[in-house]
C-alpha cells in the first residue's frame, strides 16, 4: 500500500523443439503480474517467424484463449508485463519491442530505467532515428540494431551497445536463432534462469515465475553478464562484470518481489520477516496485536510479532479482484481506493492496542486513511511501523519514487508525520540496518539511494520534473 509502482517484469522461453511457448510465457507473466499491470505482451518465434500480441491491461484480460491460439507454437518466446507513467499508458508503449532490420528480426523486453536516456535519444535523433514510443526498450533496440549491422552476432552487438547504457536494465532479447538474457553491470534489477525436465530453458525477473512453469532454478544472471541460449547450448560474455559495481535494489526485498521468490540466494519472505524483527527491536511498544497491510506488509508483520512476542492477527480482508496498482486519479478517488481494496476485520482490532506494519510510507495519505479506519473499527491505540526507512530522494533506476516535494519525510519531522497520520507512535526501519535483511555485513553491495541520496551512478540533470509532474495526481 505504499503507492510505489514497479516498472516491469520480463520472461523468456528457449527450447530445441516446437511447443506451446506462448502458453508457457502466459503462465510466467501471470506469476510476474505484480511487477506491472498496465500492459503486457508475448512474442513467439517459430523457426524465425515472429508472431506477437500486446495490449494494455493485465495478463488474464489481454491473453484470452483465442489470442493464445493465434500465437501458435514455436521454439522460443519472450514476454513482458509493464508499468508506465501516465503519458505512456497505451498499446504503442507496450512491450516486447519487435524490430525488423537488415540482418533479420529482433524482439526485446526490458525492465529498468536508463539515467542517460535523454542524451542517447537526442544523439540517435540527430543521426536520423525516429522514435515511436517513450520507452527505453526502443532506445536500447536501436543501439543494438545499429551495432548489429557492424558485427557478426547479436550477442556481440549487445556487448557493444552496453558500453553506451548507463543505469538499470534487464533484457530478454530474441533473434531468429537465439534467446539472450542481459543484466546491467550494477545489477539493479533481478534476473535468473532455470530449466524444465524436457530441457527447455526459462528466463525470468523472479524465481517464482520459474516455479509457475515447472522449471528448476539454476542461477541468477550476474550483473553485467550476457547469457546466450541456442541449439549449441549456453555460453556467456562477462566483459561488463565487475563485483565492485554490484548494486541490487534493496526494495526488491522490501516491496517489489513476490514473497516466494529467491533473489541472489536470499528468500524475499525471510528478508521481510527480518525487517519486521528489526523494527520490533528498534521500535518496541506495548500492544495487544500486530497486523500487516496486505500484501507486502504481511511478512514484516509476522517478523515483528515473532520478535516482540505480541500476537499476530489478520487485520484486513483484501479484495482479490483489485490489482496492486489499481489506479484512480484524484484525491477523492485515492481515498475510495483504500476503502474498496481493504476492509478492516473489526474482531481483530476492536478494543485493542494495534501495531500496524506497512512496507513503506511515501506521501502518507494512504497510511493516514488506514489508521483512521482502524480507529473507526474500535482500535484504542494505533502504532505504525514502516519496514522501509524514510524516503528522502527520487529513484532513477526503475522505482517510481516521487520527487522530493511529495515525499512526506522530506517535509516533516517524525513527530509531525505521526501527528499527520494520527498514529500513537511511528517507527521506520533504520537505514543502517538494511544489510541485516539479506545477511550482508554492510550496505555497500546494494542500492538504497532513495533513502540517502547517495547514487551509485551519475544521475540525469533537469529531467526529474518531467518524470513526475505529468502524473502526480495518480500517486499516493
Buried (B, 14 or more C-beta within 10 A) or exposed (E): BBBBBBBBBBBBBBBBEEBBBBBBBBBBBBBBBBBBBBBBBBBBBBEEEBBBBBBBBBBEEBBEEEBBEEBBBBBBBBBBBBBBBBEBBBEEBBBBBBBEBEBBBBBBBBBBBBBBBBEBBEEBEEEEBEEEBBBBBBBBBBBBBBBBEEBEBBBBBBBBBBEBBBBBBBBBBBBBBBBBBBBBBBBBBBBBBBBBEEEBBBBBBBBBBBBBBBBEBEEBBBBBBBBBBBEEEBEEBEEBBEEEBBBBBBBBBBBBBBBBBBBBEBBBBBBBBBBBBBBBBEBBBEBBBBBBBBBBBBBBBBBBBBBBEBEBBBBBEBEEEEEBBEBBEEEEEBBEBBEBBBEBBBEBBBEBBBBBBBBBBBBBBBBBBBBBBBBEBBBBBBBBBBBBBBBBBBBBBBBBBBBBEBBBBBBBEEEEBBEBBBBBBBBBBBBEBBBBBBEBEEBEBBBBBBBEEEBBBEBBEEEBEEBBEEBEEBBB
